[in-house]
Amino acid sequence: MPEYNKLVRDLVPQIIEKSGKNYETKILDDEDYITALGAKLGEEVEEYFAAENDQDRLEELADVLEVIHTLAYKDGTTMEEVEKIRQQKAEKRGGFKDKIFLVEVEDES
């Protein structure tokens, strides 16, 4: 039986069960859950950059967003609050749309 050892969406066990396959899962404690969410976020970001077309990239962005929603929930906040903070930061410091790449800044020594 192949081993996955990764966080999966809540309905995946039911989907596997309906397919008639055997599986094993466990419920993570909070520390392992946060670690697994971090790994899942990295996995989804890697999949975004590996995607070969716009539709696949969009699917991966949705997966990234799902992990971010879960992290916000785990931290006791909402996506509305996260969005509010994102907007405040964008107003104060800008976003990333202008493609500005900082090379260096003179040290004031």
C-alpha positions as CSV (number, residue, x, y, z in Angstrom):
1,M,0.0,0.0,0.0
2,P,1.6,3.4,-1.0
3,E,2.4,5.8,1.8
4,Y,1.4,9.4,1.5
5,N,2.1,10.9,5.0
6,K,0.5,14.2,4.2
7,L,-2.4,16.4,5.2
8,V,-5.4,15.8,2.9
9,R,-8.8,17.5,2.5
10,D,-11.5,16.4,4.9
11,L,-13.5,14.4,2.3
12,V,-10.6,12.4,0.9
13,P,-11.1,9.4,3.2
14,Q,-14.8,9.2,2.1
15,I,-13.7,9.4,-1.6
16,I,-11.2,6.6,-1.0
17,E,-13.8,4.5,0.8
18,K,-16.3,4.9,-2.0
19,S,-13.6,3.6,-4.4
20,G,-13.4,0.4,-2.4
21,K,-9.8,0.8,-1.3
22,N,-8.4,0.4,2.2
23,Y,-6.7,3.3,3.8
24,E,-5.3,4.5,7.1
25,T,-5.6,8.0,8.6
26,K,-4.9,9.6,11.9
27,I,-5.9,12.9,13.6
28,L,-3.0,15.2,14.2
29,D,-2.4,17.1,17.4
30,D,-2.1,20.9,17.1
31,E,1.7,21.0,16.8
32,D,1.7,18.3,14.0
33,Y,-1.3,20.0,12.4
34,I,0.5,23.3,12.0
35,T,3.6,21.5,10.7
36,A,1.5,19.6,8.2
37,L,-0.3,22.8,7.1
38,G,3.1,24.4,6.4
39,A,4.2,21.4,4.3
40,K,0.8,21.5,2.5
41,L,1.2,25.2,1.7
42,G,4.7,24.5,0.3
43,E,3.4,21.6,-1.7
44,E,0.6,23.7,-3.2
45,V,2.9,26.6,-4.1
46,E,5.3,24.2,-5.8
47,E,2.4,22.7,-7.7
48,Y,1.4,26.2,-8.8
49,F,4.9,26.9,-10.2
50,A,4.9,23.5,-11.9
51,A,1.5,23.9,-13.5
52,E,1.6,24.0,-17.3
53,N,-1.4,26.1,-18.1
54,D,-3.7,28.8,-16.8
55,Q,-6.4,26.4,-15.6
56,D,-4.0,24.3,-13.7
57,R,-2.4,27.4,-12.1
58,L,-5.9,28.6,-11.1
59,E,-6.6,25.2,-9.5
60,E,-3.4,25.4,-7.5
61,L,-4.1,29.0,-6.4
62,A,-7.4,27.7,-5.1
63,D,-5.6,25.0,-3.1
64,V,-3.1,27.6,-1.7
65,L,-6.1,29.8,-0.7
66,E,-7.7,26.8,1.0
67,V,-4.6,26.3,3.1
68,I,-4.5,30.0,3.9
69,H,-8.2,29.9,5.0
70,T,-7.4,27.0,7.3
71,L,-4.4,28.8,8.8
72,A,-6.5,31.8,9.5
73,Y,-9.2,29.7,11.1
74,K,-6.6,27.9,13.2
75,D,-5.3,31.3,14.4
76,G,-8.8,32.3,15.4
77,T,-9.4,34.8,12.7
78,T,-11.2,35.2,9.5
79,M,-10.3,35.7,5.9
80,E,-12.1,39.1,6.1
81,E,-9.6,40.1,8.8
82,V,-6.7,38.8,6.7
83,E,-7.9,40.7,3.7
84,K,-8.3,43.9,5.7
85,I,-4.7,43.6,6.9
86,R,-3.6,42.9,3.3
87,Q,-5.3,46.0,2.1
88,Q,-3.8,48.1,4.8
89,K,-0.3,46.9,4.0
90,A,-1.0,47.4,0.2
91,E,-2.0,51.0,0.9
92,K,1.0,51.7,3.1
93,R,3.7,49.8,1.2
94,G,2.1,48.8,-2.1
95,G,1.7,45.4,-3.6
96,F,3.9,43.4,-6.0
97,K,2.3,44.3,-9.4
98,D,5.1,46.6,-10.6
99,K,7.7,43.8,-10.6
100,I,10.2,45.8,-8.6
101,F,13.3,43.8,-7.6
102,L,15.5,45.4,-5.0
103,V,19.1,44.8,-5.7
104,E,20.8,46.6,-2.9
105,V,20.6,49.6,-0.5
106,E,23.6,51.7,0.5
107,D,24.6,51.0,4.1
108,E,24.7,54.2,6.2
109,S,27.9,53.3,8.0
